[in-house]
Amino acid sequence: MIKEQEYLKSKASYCLDLAKKLGATDAIVTVGNSISETVSFRNKVLDESNRSDSLAISIETYIDKKKSSISSSNLLDENLKTLIEKCFETTKITPEDEFNSLPDKELLAKNIKDLNLYDQSHLENDKKIDYIKELEETASIDKKIINTESGFTENKSNFILANSDGFCNGYKSSSFTASCVTVAKDENSMERDYEFTSKCHLNDISNPLELGRVAAEQTIKKLSPKKIGSDKISIIFDKRISKGFLSSFAGAISASSIARGTSFLKDKVNEQIFSNSINIIDKPDLIKGMGSKCFDSEGVKTETLNLVNSGILNNYLVDTYNGKKLNLKSNGRSGGSTNLYFENGKISYDDLLKSHSKILYVTETIGHGTNLVTGDYSVGATGFLVEDGEFKYPVNEITIAGNFNEMFKNITLANDLEFKYSVNSPTMMIDGMTVAGK
Amino acid sequence: MTNFFDKTDLTRKNVDEIISETLKNCDDGELYLEDSKSESILLDDNKIKSSNYSSDLGFGLRAISNEVVAYSHSNEISKESLKSSSQNLRSTLKSSKGTYNHEIPKTNNKFYDEINPIEQKTLNSKLEVLNKVNEYLRNKDSTVKQVTASFSGEQKSIEIIRLGGEALTDVRPLIRFNVSVMLEKNGRKETGVYGIGGRQSYDDYLKNDNWKNVCEEALRIASVNLESKPAPAGEMKVVLGPGWPAILIHEAIGHGLEGDFNRKKTSAFHDLMGQKVASEGVTIVDDGTIDKRRGSLTIDDEGTPTERTVLIENGILKNFMQDRLNGRLMNTRSTGSGRRENYKHIVLPRMRNTMMLSGKQTQDEMIKSVDKGIFAVSFGGGQVDITSGKFVFNCTEAYEINNGKIGSPIKGATLIGDGPSILKEVSMVGNDMMMDPGIGTCGKAGQGVPVGVAQPSILIDKMTVGGTKI
């Protein structure tokens, strides 16, 4: 069973009291427990079961402007005492940093909304197995599918965040995730693709038949790929890839990158960084949202931010420390964005495909070719060549490259946004990027 | 060595009984216990940004029946917690009728000392080095706009208890020292990163003010990048420098030769054993036995002593890397490659120090033979799609080659290639094999483990360079 609030609170206050007693001027404690159970299948037979029960505590102690931190998975009082003493001793010899401080009291979250993030349903492993069996049967109907790997994970978490200014809050959350990875083979090639579903509530996850069918179809479509020639060509990014640009954007507008001067978006607030049709929103209070948060990792209240309005950058993602450095108030984004998304564009998915006679449609990228200092972007890609709105053939072993400064201004979004992840984007087209191939 | 049952309600006899109850009808499995202490100290933006100490304790109980793995882990080492894990495993494997394989090789070799690097250097002296790094770089060059330097160190003690009570232990130190510098000149910003590390004390790596060399190297890479031009796009010849660029071997070949992907037939190499997969003269080994290296292990995370496994010999595919499970199912043995990030994860066959051995040519000969291509000296991360065999990696320092001569530096570009065929495109192997500086972490299935790589300079006849200049 997941640890209850009372237990977590008692550990948090034990630590805060002890830190105070030793002489810490301030302290923050986070205590969490997470239990997850996974069952995995491979080729229609049981492959693995995995149960995980994790406790974690992290403590930051301050002596005025000096700070240091410890973390542990061992919650026995005796161990905590040793660690807090060590933390306090370390704090003493750590140099001062004028920006170190707890969040401003008036910014701390007061009213904790119920965002319906916890579903207490428990699915026995046998029931998980029934779900996966249906899923794998559907995924392996076509003979070209030579391997299937599927899993079902149920996760329940609870946490408490407490600080020496009297903040003490936390809440439970849950997730139910099913995934299917399929491998298809023909005389020319072997390809892999996947589909998955993840929701806070059990009843909201996709039907297993649908999941298996989509995984298999997407994989078979990739067989016998060709390499195309190097070219400047319009690229459409499937939703599972286009959301990645939002994650990069979030990294580049985090107050820490801005304060350190290591972001290509430094000093760009109130400037046009996207084309004027683009709006980006970060909404923390989405009911059942995968990224929903009642407060950030410092206890600061979170409110909806219109990060980009008509292409103009309005806000950074600000935490207390870097906010003080930049002379900005925390907007509750210590720990990053919440439910981050592009608002829908005006054009339909079908019309987007038809918008140019020749388009590269990217379904997967590999590599870590994103440089947030310069905005340079270069990754390996897999996808399809689309001609006059029709998928002609699969493409692989190519790279795509550009620079975010130009790419962001050349984005066209379709109107097919859905909330599948914590970061979500409609299908996206970018003009003017370079494809390197033959 | 940690006594895991001290201060618990468990005696060693209780533990053996629970293990026996759990594993008696299984083919394999063990109780894995882990106690790790780690620290990270970070200087950034002229200040000590964070100093963190962490202590993590936990166990993982694993039972294997034929192909099925049941695993349960927890932080609470207690009778109740261990019994509940045992119950969870038995409910998954209720119809198991296996025979436990007791066989496990033994070793007297040790590839590192049982030290705790965190305690061997005082916090004050670590802070002092970080501050010196910051001052040194900022005084050295007025274009230096940002300096980040960090120490990270850990000591991990593990104990593996098998059915029948056999216990295997290991104490593993690991450190890393890293410097990153950002330069700004004429509105342009570029970074350079360099680091060193391995399984010794901090001071073993920082002798004779060696931190200065780390600073110089980070600064040099950043300076080169300040002058870089857009990279070319398309297929061309690529010369790789020695050392760290061997992550190409790691991504392109290494992952595809891990036992699990081959047993499951999802690797592009699964039906190529004994066949020619590389040019003549190409020999690749994965070695866990090199003294004090980042990827070395005395025993792996199943208790098997590590070894030097020949993967490709003179172009011919000889062996896969195996853990106990995949070795048994493929009718071979473990190569001591069973690893896990920590007790929260199941064991997978993984790489240790993956190395391409030296050949006869010189780097000069390679460069001279190229009319148009690139010379890649250092890389950031890489990634591979095991199934299609396609892999990428990102250059962090590279130059154009024109008519046999090294030209201007080029901007970070992604290189993409095909794993099963890339080694057949290797037309020259250098005589200058070098190990990486001890900085690699390999990710697989959400688990990161420390690894090493090594290679000589090599010439690849055809690879796709992902620049912007057509």
Interface residues (C-beta under 8 A of the other chain):
Chain A: R42 V45 L46 D47 E48 S49 N50 R51 S52 D53 S54 L55 K67 S68 S69 I70 S71 S72 S73 N74 L75 L76 E78 N79 L83 K86 C87 T90 I93 T94 P95 D97 N125 I146 N147 E149 V183 S189 M190 E191 R192 P225 K227 S230 D231 K232 A259 R260 G261 T262 E364 I366 G367 H368 G369 N371 V373 T374 D376 S378 V379 G380 T382 N396 E397 I398 T399 I400 A401 G402 N403 T434 V435 A436 G437 K438
Chain B: K7 D44 D45 K47 I48 K49 S50 S51 N52 Y53 S54 S55 D56 L57 G58 E67 V68 V69 A70 Y71 S72 H73 S74 N75 E76 S81 S85 N88 L89 S91 T92 L123 N124 L127 K145 Q146 M182 E184 R188 K189 E190 T191 A231 A233 G234 E235 K264 K265 T266 A268 K344 I346 G380 G381 G382 Q383 V384 D385 I386 T387 S388 K390 F391 V392 F393 N394 K411 G412 A413 T414 L415 I416 G417 D418 T464 V465 G466 G467 T468 K469 I470
